[in-house]
Amino acid sequence: MTPIQPPFQQFQTGEPPPRERADKWLSAHFPDFSRSQIQTWFREGRVTREDGSPVKPGEILPPGCVVRVQVPEPVEKSLPAGAPMDLEILHEDESLIVVNKPHDLVVHPAPGHPDGTLTNALLHLYPDLAGVGDPMRPGLVHRLDADTSGVIVFARTPEALEDLQRQFHDRETQKTYQCLVRGIPSSAEGEIDLPLGRHPVDRKRRAVNGVGARPALTRFRMLEGLAAGSAAHFEVEIHTGRTHQIRVHLAHIHHPVLGDTVYGGRRPQLAGGWPQATRQMLHAFRLRFSHPRHKVPLEITAPLPEDMKTYLEALRNRNP
């Protein structure tokens, strides 16, 4: 391995010494980098002591230990470019755009999805979106999972972006979803108030009381029973916006979203010959918020997509 050359950033452990792994201790000094990125630095020999000997990610550092880190040069990223795509625009004005996002569409460029995203499609239709907020995620106010369909809003001006992000942060919006789940709940309405954090093993997943758990509140109401009592149609409101919140909370109470291969456990589908869900049956149905410029309430609804309506009708039958 080619030795890493200066310049370094240098840190020293205090007294008493940190009683935690070196990679976790170093993560506190680099909050803008993920734990996996920092662990890569260890593997590449970028984390050493004063004498040049490598530091192992799992070791406990002694007091007064000087640690040197060479942070890799940032990789130049090409800004997202516009690309034509058919979209259903639910609302547009000088301040914002609201889209009915189809399922199986990533919202913004990310590792593994450099283009072909909703952001690329919107830049093609609205070039003025470029430069609003993060250049890699222009106009982005909030997110939906790639396999979740429904209402999503983008800001067209910096002022609108700031105001809309504040509304989401301060929980002034009302976010209503519809989904199809396994099983019938014991009560037609319920509340799930359980903190969510990173899964302790799989960083791509979230878990109740996971690492760095934060408060999360979900309320659900059963609209109808389905599939001869083996499934249900839910309306769900989330009062926080944690990653995968609905999917994790509903799976925790043993009513996972049908077709969810991540949180649906061994049975993401219905047994007994019922039709199979072609994707996770979760749809962002309605969004209420205040217009960032005119300060009037807006309520935007996205009807259920055809694949979800077809599956819902199939589960309304008495027999599979």
Secondary structure, 3 states (H helix, E strand, C coil): CCCCCCCCEEEECCCCCCCCEHHHHHHCCCCCCCHHHHHHHHHCCCEEECCCCECCCCCECCCCCEEEECCCCCCCCCCCCCCCCCCEEEEECCCEEEEEECCCCCCCCECCECCCCHHHHHHHHCHHHCCCCCCCCCCECCCCCCCCEEEEEEECCHHHHHHHHHHHHCCCCEEEEEEEEECCCCCCEEEEECCEEECCCCCCCEEECCEEEECCEEEEEEEEEEHHHCEEEEEEEECCCCCCHHHHHHHHCCCCECCCCCCCCCCCCCCCCCCCCCCCCEEEEEEEEECCCCCCEEEEECCCCHHHHHHHHHHCCCCC
